[in-house]
Amino acid sequence: MRLKLFALLTLALALLLVACGGSSDTAEPETITETVQVEVTRTVTETETVVETVTETQTVVETVEVLALPAVDPLAVSGDVVSAGSSTVFPLAEAIAEQFRNEGYSNNITIDSIGSGAGFERFCVAGETDVSNASRPIKESEVESCAEIGRTPIEFRVGTDALAVTVSAENDFATDVTLEELALIFSTAETWADVRPDWPAEPIQRFIPGTDSGTFDYFVEEIFDEDEGPILAAANLQLSEDDNVLVQGITGSPYAIGFFGYAYYQENQDTLTILNIEGVEPSATSVEDGSYALARPLFIYSDATIMQEKPQVAAYINFFLSNVNGVIDEVGYFPASTAAINNAKQAWANAQNVSLAGGGNTAGVTLPGVDPLAVSGDVVSAGSSTVFPLAEAIAELFRNEGYSDNITIDSIGSGAGFERFCVAGETDVSNASRPIKDSEVESCAAIGRTPIEFRVGTDALAVTVSAENDFATDVTLEELALIFSTAETWADVRPDWPAEPIQRFIPGTDSGTFDYFVEEIYDEDEGPILAAANLQLSEDDNVLVQGITGSPYAIGFFGYAYYQENQDTLTILNIEGVEPSGTSVEDGSYPLARPLFIYSDATIMQEKPQVAAYINFFLTNVNEVIDEVGYFPASDAALNQSKVNWLNAVPSP
């Protein structure tokens, strides 16, 4: 007998108290109903196989910490906030603004209801607003428009809307429609009888949002596969960016129909009837589980520079994210998932260059506990030689705490690691000292993998010479460019240095360290460095260390950990007068610092629990070993984002 389990589990909100002057991040643990389908293959005869599917319902109480933003005191916030955009987000933004004012904010919050597209126009083209409200994700063309005026939109998910298709309460025939019928109703059908013969032969009167509305875009995308021609060609059609105009039109006739955000239906439910779609009524449950066909996310957007230059904008967004779940039900929408809200809060923290905290104490995302004794199955990883010693330290700790199977960690360079992960599909985890490239993401997609990024630390690239070198202690970036390209002798760089040939030892071209150095020193042009004389390349940093220590006229570069491991025989050079240290790396004054990553894929993590457990253990314990290895911790914000990525990938740990 074989058992094959398919389980879906939605993570619930946990209670996290924030000591605040106005902000409250609180959530009660939810009871989750988990439906498990068990496929049982039973051999009945030699020639007959019967497959039975059994559905079991279990009640599970699971808690996940909600990220907490720094407390906001509305009394202490000054300065105006200007926002515009989606009419769907408008009532939610209004509710937040009202609460902000009630708790002490005394300046102005402008919220113009003009549609998502027009909102992005004002934000990305005119540059007139601080916040853009949207009932759809920003388009690439709008991002490009923002870039032209020096803005980089940051997305904050704030809720979920169920699009409501409504008729007048006087309509006594329509209660439910299919998606196919919706397409007819809002295009070629002239009368209701053209949709169903038993409906009245009365002309259909249509009231819909304007073409600049995210609601219009969403409906057209879902019902007409992004072709707005059929709906705009329909007879008896009235468009408006003002949902109140649509409500008035629909309530004015028993033969009228329209659609808008669920909140506007809820506000007018005494005079409207909402239609079920494909037999499903919009509700918190049907929206969350995806059975209701017309649900969509709600967003606000801003920009890091705006938030830093206008503290009131950062405070408003903070307050919005911290309090939205307290008002969203009253407004008539549904909460975003915990993971989505956590992502939004992390984006806020990243924009403000701060670490997230709970009630003023160091806090963040807590992953479910891992017991290494209970973990079985091998983990295969490969990639960056720079990440290698950090991964080795984590693996050793994992084994010391009880894990008894194999963790393979091959040090082959970031590029080769992505080749094995995204092309050959041989590894579970890819270690990298640079972000994954678009081309590598495409290669992953070709084999059905979607890389998930986990930031695990920060490396300072070390430029070193032999301890026997008695002349070089500091170099500029310009001198580095000479040393590793056209300069033949040390005297070609500085006249008072020896007229001895420079011997160069550098990582191989498949290494993230090589890529990073070339990007920083040669503006991504690897030609000059590869054309240099006396050049030896190796993916093995130990080979480079041996080469450099072998001559007082040798020089090379690699991750800081390899310098620290060999500092008795090497001298590290300051760059532009700055020594690599925890402080200089964190504040950005050391020019050659870079992030360190591991990558995996949600399907791998779900199908191989040992991989999910290993990554969980990595993220939870990395800061305990990173100093000993010789690297620097990632910021709290970056590490928290990695943990959020893990939670998104593994809904049921």
Summary of the structure (lengths in Angstrom):
residues: 653
radius of gyration: 29.4
end to end distance: 25.9
largest distance: 97.9
contacts: 2287
relative contact order: 0.11
helix: 37%
strand: 26%
